Amino acid sequence: MAARVTDRVVARSRTLRARLVVTVLLLIALACAVIGVATAIALRSFLYHRLDEDVLGGAARFQFSRYEPAPPGLSRADSFLGPAQKPGTLGAVVRAGVVEEAAVTDRRGSSRTVPEADVAQLAALRPGDHPQTVSLSLGEYRAVAVPAPDGTVLVLGQPAQEVADIVNGLVVIELIVIGAALGGAAIAATVLVRRELRPLEEVAGIAAKVSAMPLDRGEVELATRVPEPDERTEVGQVGAALNRMLDNVEGALEARQDSETRLRQFVADASHELRTPLAAIRGYAELTRRDGAALPDGTAHALTRISSQAERMSTLVEDLLLLARLDAGRPLERAPVDLTRLVLDAVSDAHAAGPGHRWRLHLPEEPVTVPGDASRLTQVLTNLLANARTHTPEGTEVTVGLGVSDASALLSVLDTGPGIPAELQPHVFERFARGSAGRARAVNNTASTGLGLAIVDAVVAAHGGRVGLESRPGRTEFRVTLPLTPAAVPAEAPARV
């Protein structure tokens, strides 16, 4: 769960970094676009304003040239618009809505006739209006109409293409500059954001390391910390908070480990000390029962019950002592163990103890050998078979299987009993876990210590293996996996909580 949370934190950190870079680029692009549009609009307005002033000045010169003598050396046709007009200036004389004359100057100062297709648009201009743009076959012109003293209307226009070229050139330059700025901003933003978020990734890395530690068992030392977090920044505050949390967790784990160590030591000492008085109780009870003929019936029955309960308590003490030793990490014996022989012997003993059950065997043709402690593995088989015999009614079929897969030995105990309730299955390997009525006990109603499956789990883990369970009504299967090679077996059994 913690690993998944850490992965999400790392993924969100990378997503945040990408979003920050994209956000910065969008803001820069928006600012550049606003500046570029405003600049283009302002320049276009300025150029058109200056062009309108030139148009009005040209119209005044046009009017002056119409009613003044032609300059020396020029004919009236050559000086139709006046010699001071810009090249490309267009002029027309309109009388009663009909264009009488229309010409456009060239670079030499002379004039040429305006095409007939453009005459109608020139005649449509109204005197007194502000200069406006007209689209002619010659191109776009900024033109104005002014009244003349003789009742005619003079139209003068100057080409607007230069303004469009300047504005278009500015737009192209702005796009190039904005593109370069965005590229540089992307690189700079990526570097800066990555540098600023690197401490957050370090925090996520520390959390990932801690989440991978086995905090549920054994002695735990959380030596990993965020190095020197700067609490003046938000990320530094997160790192400092993580360090404080790890200090708190480490203290709690140390206190828990100390408490569990003391508890395990107490259980081991108590179990060891109880073995002698229990043996004495059983011995004296057995000695007294030898004179059963001279004892009253009630006394004989009481002695029988004392012996029975003393035997059960001895079994419980031995189980507790074994678990305490496994918790302390005591190494088990390491020798080749013939699992096939152990299965045969265990099933034979189980058949004798539970003749009312149907016992089945599925063994491979070749013997299966694993490194381990033969007596402890025998106890694993005995406990699994006793669990199947005790918690299922007579007539239940119990199948013991053995096989090899992927460098591991696979041992299974399958019964056709009533099954284990789903809410109990996650806890069956816990100590003193008790079954419910779902798995009926045998007829003799033998009491259970609740430690059998806990011992199975602890011994299998000490051998470097694992045990699993699948159960439903009519089918319950315990599966034990043990490594076939000594390299896969830990040198010491892990301390278990």
TAMOFEN-V229629 format. One record per backbone hydrogen bond with DSSP energy under -1.0 kcal/mol. CO is the residue of the C=O (numbers start at 0). NH is the residue of the N-H. E is the energy in kcal/mol with one decimal. If there is no record, write none. Layout:
CO:NH:E  CO:NH:E
This chain:
0:4:-2.2  1:5:-2.6  2:6:-2.6  3:7:-2.2  4:8:-2.1  5:9:-2.5  6:10:-2.7  7:11:-2.8  8:12:-2.2  9:13:-2.2  10:14:-2.5  11:15:-3.0  12:16:-2.3  13:17:-2.3  14:18:-2.8  15:19:-2.7  16:20:-2.2  17:21:-2.7  18:22:-2.9  19:23:-2.7  20:24:-2.5  21:25:-2.6  22:26:-2.6  23:27:-2.7  24:28:-3.0  25:29:-2.8  26:30:-2.7  27:31:-3.0  28:32:-2.7  29:33:-2.6  30:34:-2.7  31:35:-3.2  32:36:-3.0  33:37:-2.7  34:38:-2.8  35:39:-2.8  36:40:-2.8  37:41:-2.7  38:42:-2.9  39:43:-2.7  40:44:-2.7  41:45:-2.6  42:46:-2.9  43:47:-2.7  44:48:-2.3  45:49:-2.6  46:50:-2.7  47:51:-2.7  48:52:-2.0  49:53:-2.2  50:54:-2.7  51:55:-2.8  52:56:-2.5  53:57:-2.9  54:58:-2.5  55:59:-1.9  56:60:-2.3  57:61:-2.7  58:62:-2.5  59:63:-2.4  60:64:-2.6  61:65:-1.4  62:66:-1.0  70:73:-1.8  74:78:-1.8  81:84:-1.1  85:88:-1.7  88:104:-2.6  89:156:-3.0  90:102:-2.7  91:154:-3.1  92:99:-3.1  92:100:-1.2  93:152:-2.9  94:97:-1.8  97:94:-3.1  100:92:-2.7  101:113:-1.8  102:90:-3.2  103:111:-2.1  104:87:-1.1  105:108:-1.6  109:105:-2.2  111:103:-2.7  114:117:-1.5  115:118:-1.1  117:121:-1.4  118:122:-2.1  119:123:-1.1  121:124:-1.0  125:128:-1.4  131:142:-2.9  133:140:-2.8  135:138:-1.4  138:135:-2.2  139:159:-2.5  140:133:-2.8  141:157:-2.2  142:131:-2.5  143:155:-2.5  144:127:-1.6  145:153:-3.1  147:150:-1.7  151:147:-3.1  152:93:-3.2  153:145:-2.9  154:91:-2.4  155:143:-2.3  156:89:-3.3  157:141:-3.0  159:163:-1.9  160:164:-2.9  161:165:-2.4  162:166:-2.6  163:167:-3.0  164:168:-2.6  165:169:-2.3  166:170:-2.5  167:171:-2.4  168:172:-2.5  169:173:-2.9  170:174:-2.6  171:175:-2.3  172:176:-2.8  173:177:-3.4  174:178:-2.6  175:179:-2.5  176:180:-2.9  177:181:-2.9  178:182:-2.4  179:183:-2.7  180:184:-2.9  181:185:-2.7  182:186:-2.0  183:187:-2.8  184:188:-3.4  185:189:-2.4  186:190:-2.3  187:191:-2.8  188:192:-3.2  189:193:-2.3  190:194:-2.3  191:195:-2.7  192:196:-2.5  196:200:-2.0  197:201:-2.2  198:202:-2.2  199:203:-2.4  200:204:-2.5  201:205:-2.6  202:206:-2.5  203:207:-2.3  204:208:-2.3  205:209:-2.4  206:210:-2.5  207:211:-1.3  209:212:-1.3  212:214:-1.9  220:222:-1.5  229:232:-1.7  232:236:-2.0  233:237:-2.1  234:238:-2.5  235:239:-2.7  236:240:-2.5  237:241:-2.4  238:242:-2.3  239:243:-2.4  240:244:-2.4  241:245:-2.7  242:246:-2.4  243:247:-2.3  244:248:-2.9  245:249:-2.9  246:250:-2.3  247:251:-2.4  248:252:-2.8  249:253:-2.5  250:254:-2.4  251:255:-2.5  252:256:-2.9  253:257:-2.7  254:258:-2.4  255:259:-2.7  256:260:-2.6  257:261:-2.4  258:262:-2.4  259:263:-3.1  260:264:-2.6  261:265:-2.4  262:266:-2.7  263:267:-2.7  264:268:-2.9  265:269:-3.3  266:270:-2.8  267:271:-2.4  268:272:-2.6  269:273:-2.1  270:274:-1.0  273:277:-2.0  274:278:-2.1  275:279:-2.2  276:280:-2.6  277:281:-2.6  278:282:-2.3  279:283:-2.9  280:284:-2.3  281:285:-2.2  282:286:-2.6  283:287:-2.4  284:288:-2.0  287:290:-1.3  288:291:-1.4  290:293:-1.1  291:294:-1.0  295:299:-2.4  296:300:-2.4  297:301:-2.1  298:302:-2.4  299:303:-2.0  300:304:-2.3  301:305:-2.5  302:306:-2.6  303:307:-2.4  304:308:-2.9  305:309:-2.5  306:310:-2.3  307:311:-2.3  308:312:-2.7  309:313:-2.3  310:314:-2.2  311:315:-2.3  312:316:-2.7  313:317:-2.6  314:318:-2.3  315:319:-2.6  316:320:-2.6  317:321:-2.3  318:322:-2.5  319:323:-2.4  320:324:-2.2  321:325:-2.4  322:326:-2.7  323:327:-1.9  324:329:-2.0  325:328:-1.3  334:371:-2.3  336:338:-1.1  336:369:-2.3  337:341:-1.9  338:342:-2.7  339:343:-2.2  340:344:-2.5  341:345:-2.7  342:346:-2.6  343:347:-2.0  344:348:-2.4  345:349:-2.5  346:350:-2.4  347:351:-1.7  348:352:-2.2  349:353:-2.6  353:356:-1.6  355:394:-2.0  357:397:-3.3  359:399:-2.6  361:401:-2.2  367:338:-2.2  369:336:-3.1  371:334:-1.3  372:376:-2.4  373:377:-2.2  374:378:-1.6  375:379:-1.8  376:380:-2.2  377:381:-2.8  378:382:-2.6  379:383:-2.3  380:384:-2.5  381:385:-2.6  382:386:-2.4  383:387:-2.1  384:388:-2.6  385:389:-2.9  386:390:-2.0  389:441:-1.0  392:395:-1.4  395:357:-2.4  396:415:-1.3  397:359:-2.9  398:413:-3.2  399:361:-2.4  400:411:-2.4  402:409:-3.1  406:483:-1.9  407:404:-2.7  408:481:-2.4  409:402:-2.1  410:479:-3.7  411:400:-2.5  412:477:-2.3  413:398:-3.8  414:475:-2.3  416:473:-1.9  420:423:-1.3  420:424:-1.3  423:426:-1.9  424:427:-1.1  426:429:-1.7  429:432:-1.3  435:438:-1.1  441:444:-1.7  449:431:-1.9  449:432:-1.1  450:454:-2.4  451:455:-1.9  452:456:-2.5  453:457:-2.3  454:458:-2.9  455:459:-2.4  456:460:-2.2  457:461:-2.1  458:462:-1.2  459:464:-2.7  460:463:-1.7  465:480:-2.9  467:478:-2.2  469:476:-3.2  471:474:-2.8  474:471:-2.5  475:414:-2.5  476:469:-2.2  477:412:-2.3  478:467:-2.7  479:410:-3.0  480:465:-1.7  481:408:-3.5  484:487:-1.1  485:488:-1.5
